[in-house]
C-alpha cells in the first residue's frame, strides 16, 4: 500500500499568480465571498488575489513543508495554519463563505479521505473543488480518483455538485490544464441560477475535445453521446443542416 510522503515542494514556478489572476475574479463574480479558506493553500497565492480583490478575511491550511519565504510573500502569519492532512483536523472556529480545495485531495491517502471531506464540509457551505483524475500524474499523487468518488462523499454530507465553472474556463490556455479539466463546485445552497450551458454547447467550444475524451475514459459520457457531438460539430463546419437535424434525433445512450 502506498503511503503519503511527508513533503511537497512548492516553488514560485508552479505557485505564482498566473492561475489565481485568471480564476479568482471569476470565483468572486459568481459567489461574492467576504471570507475564504483555502485547504491545501500552498504558498497562499490564491488567497493573496482574493485579498487584492477586497476579501477581508482569509485563511490557508497546509503542511509544515510550505516554503516560508514564499508563504510570507502572500499571507501574514495569522492567515496561515499548519496542519497534517493525514490526521483528523479541527476546523476553524468560525465558518467561511467559501472554501477552496484545488488539486489537493489526491495527496491525501484513501484512509483519510472521509476525514478530509468532513473538514471541507465543516468550513463552508460552498466548496470549489478539483482533484486529480486517474493517470493524471504528479508529485505524491497517492489517491487519484474519478470525479464520482468525491461526489459521493460530498453527497453524503448534504452537498450537491454544480458543474458551473469548467465551461467558462476550458478554452483559456492561461489557466493550467488540471484546473480547466477538474474544477467543480459542491454546495448546500441552490446554485441552479448559475447552471452550466448544455453539454452540447460546451462541446462546440474550441479545444474541448480533451474534456470529452476524459469524460468518456472516466465513464461520465457514453460513446453514443460523444459520437453525436463529433457528428454535430463536423456537420456545422460543413454547413450540413440536414445532417444536424438527423443527429438531433439520436438519443444519448443509444448506439
N, C-alpha and C positions, 0 to 999 in steps of 0.2 A: 504494500500500500504506500502511495506517495505521502510524504509529509511536507508541511509548509516550511519554506525557507524563512529564517529569521530576519531576512534583509531584502529590501528592494531599493535599487539605486535610482534616485531622482536627479536628473540633470536639467540644465536650462535649455538643452537642445529639444527635449520632449516636453518639458513642463514650463512653457513660456506663455505668452499672452495671445498667441495666434488663434488657437481654438476658442478660448474664452471670449475673445473680442468678437467672434462670429456668433457664438451660441448664447451668451448671456443676455444681449439685448433682446433676442427672441424670447428667452425664458421670462424676462421682465415684462415684455409686451403681453405674453399670454397669462401670467399669473400675478403680476404686480406685488411681489412679496416685500414685506418690511423686515423679515428675518429669514436667514438662510443658513442651514447646516450642511456641510459637505463631508460625507462619510468616506474616508479614503481620499482626503483632500490633497495629498502630496505636499507640494510647497505652498499651496493656498492660492494658486494663480486664478482659479475661477472665482473664489471669494473676493479676491482683490478687484476684479472687474465689477462684481456686484457692488462693492463699496464705492467704486468710482461712479456707479450708476445711481447712487443715493440710498442704498440699503443700509440702515443704521446698525443693524445687529447681525453679526456673522460668527460662526464657529466652525472650525475644522477639526476633524478627528483623523488621526493616523498613527503609525508606529513610531518607535523611538529612532528608527533609522533615517527619518526625514532629514535632508540636508539643512542644518540650522541657518546657514548663511542665506540660502535661497528662501527659506521659510520666513525669515525676518525681513526679507525684501518685500514680502507681500502681506504678512499678517503681524499684528502685535502679539505679545505674549499671552494676554487674556483671550485672544481669538483662536488659540490652538490648544488642543488637549491630546496628550499622548495616550494611546490605547493599544491593546493587544486583541486583534480580531479572532484569535484562537481561544479566547476566554469569554465568559458571559460579561457583557459591559453594561454598567448602569447608565441609562440615558440621561441627557441633560435635564435639570430640574424643570426648566420652562420649555414648552413646546415651540416649534418654529413654524412659520408659514409654509416653508418649502424645504425639502431635503433633496440633496444631490447625492447620487452614488453612481459614478461613471467609470466603467471598466475597472471595477474593484472586486466584485463578488467572485470572480474566477480565481482570485488569490486566497480565498477562504476555503478551508477544507470542507468536504461534504458533511463531515461530522458536526461542524459548527454552522452550517448553512442556515438552519432554522433559528438559531440564536441571533445570527446576523440579520435575518429578515425581521425578527422580533424587534431588534434595535431600531431599524429603519422605521418600522410601523409605529414605534413609540415617539419618534422625533417629530413627525409631521403627518398630516392627513393627505398631503400630495407629495409624491416622490418622483423625481426624474431619474430614471434608472437605465443603465446599459451594462451588459456583461458579455464577455467573450463567448462566441459560439464554438461548438466542437471544431477542432482542427484550425482555429484561428491562430494559435501560437502566441508566445510572448514570455517574458521573464516571470518565472514562478507561477505559471498558469496551472494550478493543480485541480481546478474544478470547472472546466469548460462544459457548459450545458446548453441544451436547446432553450429557446425563449420560454417554451411552455413549462419547463421545470420551475423557473422562478415565478411565472404567472400563477401556477397552482399554489405556491406558498403564499403569495400576496392575497389571492382569492380567499384562502382560509382565514386570513386576518381582516377580511372585510373590504379589501381593495379591489377595484376594477381597473383593467388595463385600457388605456386610451392611446391609440397609435396616431398621435396628432402632431408629431414633430418631424418624422422621417421624410414625409413628402415635401416638407418645407425646406429641407437642407440637403437632400440627397445629391442634387446636381452641383452643389457648392464645393468645388475642389480645394477651397481654402480650409475646409474642415477635414480632419483626419478620418480615414475610412471607417474605423470601428465606431465612431460616434454617428456617422451618417447612416451606417447599417443597423445599429443596435439600439438606439435611444427610443424608449417608450416612457409613458407616464402611468404610474399607478396612483389611484386616488380614491378616497372615501367620499369625495364630493362628486356631484354630477357635472361632468365636463363635456356633455354632449354638444353644448353650444360651440365647442372648439373642434367638432368632429372633423376627421380627415376627409380628404377628397376620396371618391370611389377608387378602388384599386385599379380599375381600367384607365382612369385619367392619370393616375400615378405612373402607369406603365408607359404612357406616351412621353414622359419626361426624358430628356437627353441623359444618357449614361445610366439608365435604370435597370439594364439587363442583369447586372451583377446582383441587385437586390432580389429580382425574381428567381435567379438561379439559386441563391441562398435559401429562399423560401421553399423551393422545390426540394433541395437537398435535405432540409430540416423537417420536411413533412408538412409545412404550413401552406403549401399551394399544390393543387392537383396538376398532373401533367396535362389534362384536358383544358383546364383553365389557362395554363401557361401557353398552350398551343393556340388558344383563342386570341390571346394578346398578341402573339407573334404575327398571326394572320391578319389581325386588325391593323397593326402597325404597317405591315407590308402593303395592305390594301390602301391605306391612307396615303402612303408615299407614292403609290402608283395611280392614285385617283380612282380606285375601283369601288365606286359607291355600291354597285350591285353585290360585290363580294362582301362588303361591310354589312349589308342588310342580311346576307346569308349567315354571317358569323354571329349576328345578334341573336339568331335562333338557337345557337349552340348553348346548351345549359352547362354551367360549371359542374365538374364531377362526372360528366358523361363522356365516354370515348366515342 
